[in-house]
């Protein structure tokens, strides 16, 4: 059993604790040797993603500017905002007329963002939404019936990094429909996925692969059958049908490095889709 499988085998609350303990020596050393940057959380408090917090945030921000046509005056929605990885660089980019809204299912991330970002930037707002997800939070409230707490036609830009990679099909379908509802006409949504087609399905299903999806559920594949939301890969044909049902239009697709595709545009680890709400 590899470390990822062990991590998925424990409860959501225990996963947070394990990460806190694992990074305690690093956080303790940083606390006594480096000046504290209030816009960078302790590594033990970051509950998703790896690498350098600031570098990753700046990279994701660059993706938004390059592929989603993000502008300083935009009103943006960060779905699954986590502990502010993208919100932090946006504080230096969005103008006073721009607005940011973010929500997440993990309370500790929202509390950090409220204390370290919203206090200094009144045009940034964060909400804790306790939805069920077997990777992060167990509750009765389901994402497949969740109505976003925003009015129709509110946002110029919506984005989701590493969110649809942890959601079941009915949840994804509902979110796509809600994204269409809250986007302004002409607005764009940038999201990341793990996508596969017949050409690469056999390769990504191999358990010997370091990052694999061995469990076939028909139109999607799971990394861990006991924790379905751990990581999910979708058939491109299936996902395109869901996008069409939501009335969003696929504007761009940029494959990532995760599947070892032979392409020249491997910009990120995950696959990137840019969707648009037609005028």
VMD Tcl script that draws the C-alpha trace (Angstrom):
set ca {
  {0.00 0.00 0.00}
  {1.48 3.39 -1.02}
  {1.35 6.58 1.05}
  {-1.57 7.99 -0.93}
  {-3.66 4.87 -0.25}
  {-2.81 5.05 3.46}
  {-3.81 8.71 3.54}
  {-7.17 7.93 1.92}
  {-7.79 5.06 4.35}
  {-8.13 7.37 7.35}
  {-11.04 9.69 8.20}
  {-11.31 13.27 6.87}
  {-10.58 14.77 10.31}
  {-7.60 12.48 10.75}
  {-6.18 13.55 7.38}
  {-5.98 17.15 8.60}
  {-4.29 16.03 11.82}
  {-1.77 13.80 10.01}
  {-0.77 16.66 7.75}
  {-0.41 18.98 10.76}
  {1.86 16.50 12.53}
  {3.87 15.67 9.40}
  {4.74 19.30 8.71}
  {5.18 20.37 12.33}
  {9.02 20.24 12.20}
  {9.07 22.38 9.04}
  {6.57 24.90 10.43}
  {8.41 25.09 13.77}
  {11.77 25.67 12.05}
  {10.26 28.34 9.79}
  {8.69 30.07 12.80}
  {12.05 30.53 14.53}
  {14.25 31.22 11.49}
  {12.15 33.17 8.99}
  {10.11 36.39 9.18}
  {6.41 35.52 9.14}
  {4.49 36.30 5.94}
  {0.86 36.72 6.98}
  {-0.30 35.82 3.47}
  {1.31 32.37 3.60}
  {-0.27 29.73 5.89}
  {1.75 27.11 7.71}
  {2.34 24.01 5.58}
  {0.51 21.91 8.16}
  {-2.62 24.02 7.66}
  {-2.69 23.62 3.87}
  {-5.07 20.74 3.20}
  {-4.75 20.36 -0.56}
  {-1.98 20.55 -3.12}
  {1.76 20.47 -2.78}
  {4.74 22.61 -3.60}
  {5.38 26.19 -2.60}
  {2.14 27.98 -1.65}
  {3.03 31.32 -3.25}
  {4.55 29.83 -6.40}
  {1.54 27.60 -6.95}
  {-0.85 30.48 -6.37}
  {0.99 32.69 -8.85}
  {1.01 29.85 -11.39}
  {-2.75 29.35 -11.12}
  {-3.27 33.10 -11.33}
  {-1.23 33.16 -14.56}
  {-3.49 30.44 -15.98}
  {-6.53 32.63 -15.31}
  {-4.99 35.62 -17.05}
  {-3.80 33.59 -20.03}
  {-6.81 31.39 -20.66}
  {-9.83 33.00 -18.94}
  {-9.15 36.62 -19.99}
  {-9.29 37.76 -16.35}
  {-9.38 41.55 -15.95}
  {-8.78 43.72 -12.82}
  {-12.35 45.02 -12.82}
  {-13.97 41.58 -12.99}
  {-16.30 40.07 -10.44}
  {-14.93 36.57 -9.82}
  {-16.11 33.40 -8.09}
  {-13.55 30.97 -6.67}
  {-15.31 27.62 -6.14}
  {-13.36 25.51 -3.69}
  {-11.21 28.46 -2.64}
  {-9.42 26.36 -0.03}
  {-7.00 28.34 2.09}
  {-6.64 31.24 -0.36}
  {-3.95 29.97 -2.73}
  {-5.41 31.95 -5.67}
  {-7.10 34.65 -3.61}
  {-3.75 35.94 -2.31}
  {-2.29 36.89 -5.73}
  {-5.69 38.25 -6.77}
  {-5.51 40.82 -3.94}
  {-2.69 42.48 -5.89}
  {-4.54 42.30 -9.21}
  {-8.23 43.04 -8.77}
  {-9.03 46.75 -8.70}
  {-11.33 48.45 -6.19}
  {-14.16 47.98 -8.68}
  {-13.38 44.26 -8.95}
  {-14.96 41.81 -6.52}
  {-14.05 38.35 -5.27}
  {-16.31 35.67 -3.80}
  {-15.03 32.31 -2.62}
  {-16.56 29.31 -0.88}
  {-15.27 25.97 0.37}
  {-16.39 22.89 2.30}
  {-13.41 23.07 4.70}
  {-14.04 25.53 7.53}
  {-10.40 26.01 8.60}
  {-9.52 27.34 5.14}
  {-12.36 29.86 5.18}
  {-11.44 31.05 8.69}
  {-7.83 31.60 7.59}
  {-8.97 33.57 4.52}
  {-11.33 35.72 6.58}
  {-8.59 36.51 9.10}
  {-5.72 37.07 6.66}
  {-7.37 38.40 3.48}
  {-10.90 39.72 3.99}
  {-9.85 41.96 6.90}
  {-7.56 43.93 4.60}
  {-9.57 43.68 1.38}
  {-13.27 44.49 1.81}
  {-14.03 43.46 -1.79}
  {-13.00 39.87 -0.91}
  {-15.62 37.65 0.73}
  {-15.38 34.00 1.84}
  {-18.12 31.55 2.83}
  {-18.01 28.17 4.53}
  {-20.49 25.79 2.88}
  {-20.62 22.44 4.75}
  {-21.28 20.11 1.81}
  {-20.60 16.38 1.92}
  {-17.33 15.16 0.41}
  {-15.72 11.95 1.63}
  {-12.25 13.39 1.19}
  {-12.79 16.54 3.30}
  {-16.10 16.70 5.12}
  {-18.92 14.30 5.99}
  {-22.43 15.71 6.34}
  {-25.97 15.29 5.00}
  {-25.93 18.36 2.73}
  {-25.24 17.26 -0.84}
  {-23.42 19.10 -3.61}
  {-25.70 17.57 -6.24}
  {-28.61 19.74 -5.02}
  {-26.67 22.76 -3.76}
  {-27.79 26.17 -5.04}
  {-24.97 28.69 -5.15}
  {-25.72 31.65 -2.80}
  {-25.48 34.23 -5.61}
  {-27.88 35.93 -7.99}
  {-28.18 35.08 -11.68}
  {-25.69 36.78 -14.05}
  {-23.35 37.94 -11.28}
  {-19.82 36.91 -12.30}
  {-17.49 37.73 -15.17}
  {-15.17 34.85 -14.27}
  {-15.69 31.60 -12.38}
  {-12.85 29.19 -11.65}
  {-12.33 25.82 -9.99}
  {-8.87 24.36 -9.43}
  {-8.80 20.72 -8.22}
  {-12.53 20.71 -7.47}
  {-14.15 18.66 -10.24}
  {-11.31 16.17 -9.75}
  {-12.96 15.30 -6.40}
  {-16.65 15.32 -7.35}
  {-19.14 12.68 -8.47}
  {-21.03 13.00 -11.81}
  {-24.33 14.29 -10.38}
  {-22.42 16.86 -8.35}
  {-20.45 18.01 -11.39}
  {-23.62 18.30 -13.46}
  {-25.30 20.45 -10.83}
  {-22.26 22.70 -10.47}
  {-22.04 23.19 -14.24}
  {-25.69 24.28 -14.32}
  {-25.17 26.61 -11.37}
  {-22.05 28.07 -12.99}
  {-24.09 28.81 -16.11}
  {-26.73 30.52 -13.97}
  {-24.38 32.82 -12.05}
  {-22.12 33.72 -15.00}
  {-22.83 36.91 -16.88}
  {-23.53 36.49 -20.61}
  {-20.10 36.26 -22.24}
  {-18.52 35.23 -18.92}
  {-15.99 32.42 -18.70}
  {-15.39 29.48 -16.39}
  {-11.96 27.89 -16.09}
  {-11.84 24.48 -14.42}
  {-9.47 21.55 -14.14}
  {-10.19 17.85 -14.66}
  {-8.58 14.50 -15.23}
  {-9.83 13.57 -18.71}
  {-9.36 10.37 -20.68}
  {-10.37 8.85 -24.00}
  {-10.07 5.37 -25.48}
  {-6.46 6.03 -26.53}
  {-5.17 6.49 -22.96}
  {-7.74 4.63 -20.84}
  {-5.71 1.43 -20.67}
  {-2.57 3.25 -19.56}
  {-4.19 5.31 -16.81}
  {-5.96 2.23 -15.41}
  {-2.71 0.38 -14.62}
  {-2.20 0.02 -10.86}
  {1.56 -0.05 -11.40}
  {1.35 3.55 -12.57}
  {2.21 6.15 -9.90}
  {-0.98 8.13 -10.66}
  {-3.66 5.71 -11.81}
  {-7.44 5.28 -12.01}
  {-7.95 1.49 -11.90}
  {-11.65 1.40 -10.98}
  {-13.98 1.62 -13.97}
  {-17.43 3.09 -13.25}
  {-18.58 3.31 -16.85}
  {-18.19 6.95 -17.83}
  {-15.62 7.76 -15.16}
  {-12.79 6.09 -13.28}
  {-11.77 6.22 -9.62}
  {-8.36 6.24 -8.00}
  {-9.68 4.76 -4.75}
  {-12.92 2.79 -4.61}
  {-13.35 3.24 -0.84}
  {-12.97 7.03 -1.08}
  {-14.70 7.86 -4.38}
  {-13.94 11.58 -4.12}
  {-10.19 11.00 -3.66}
  {-9.48 11.55 -7.36}
  {-11.82 11.08 -10.30}
  {-11.14 10.95 -14.05}
  {-13.95 11.53 -16.55}
  {-14.46 10.22 -20.04}
  {-14.18 13.19 -22.37}
  {-17.28 12.14 -24.31}
  {-19.28 11.91 -21.10}
  {-18.07 15.24 -19.77}
  {-18.75 16.99 -23.08}
  {-22.35 15.76 -22.85}
  {-22.65 17.21 -19.33}
  {-21.25 20.53 -20.53}
  {-23.75 20.60 -23.37}
  {-26.62 19.87 -20.98}
  {-25.56 22.81 -18.80}
  {-25.73 25.12 -21.86}
  {-22.12 26.17 -21.42}
  {-19.89 26.16 -24.49}
  {-16.43 24.57 -24.56}
  {-14.04 27.29 -25.69}
  {-10.66 25.73 -25.04}
  {-9.01 22.54 -23.78}
  {-5.40 22.35 -22.59}
  {-4.17 18.90 -21.63}
  {-2.02 18.48 -18.55}
  {0.99 16.32 -17.73}
  {-0.75 13.74 -15.52}
  {-1.52 11.28 -18.36}
  {1.81 11.62 -20.20}
  {0.10 12.76 -23.37}
  {2.39 13.50 -26.29}
  {1.39 17.12 -26.78}
  {3.16 20.46 -26.91}
  {0.70 22.39 -24.73}
  {1.08 20.58 -21.41}
  {0.77 23.69 -19.26}
  {-0.28 22.21 -15.93}
  {-0.52 18.84 -14.17}
  {-4.30 18.64 -14.56}
  {-6.31 19.15 -17.75}
  {-7.79 22.63 -18.17}
  {-11.16 23.43 -19.72}
  {-12.38 26.92 -20.51}
  {-16.17 27.19 -20.75}
  {-18.23 30.17 -21.81}
  {-21.78 31.38 -21.35}
  {-22.88 32.63 -24.75}
  {-24.09 36.23 -25.06}
}
mol new
graphics top color blue
foreach p $ca { graphics top sphere $p radius 0.5 }
foreach p [lrange $ca 0 end-1] q [lrange $ca 1 end] { graphics top cylinder $p $q radius 0.2 }
display resetview
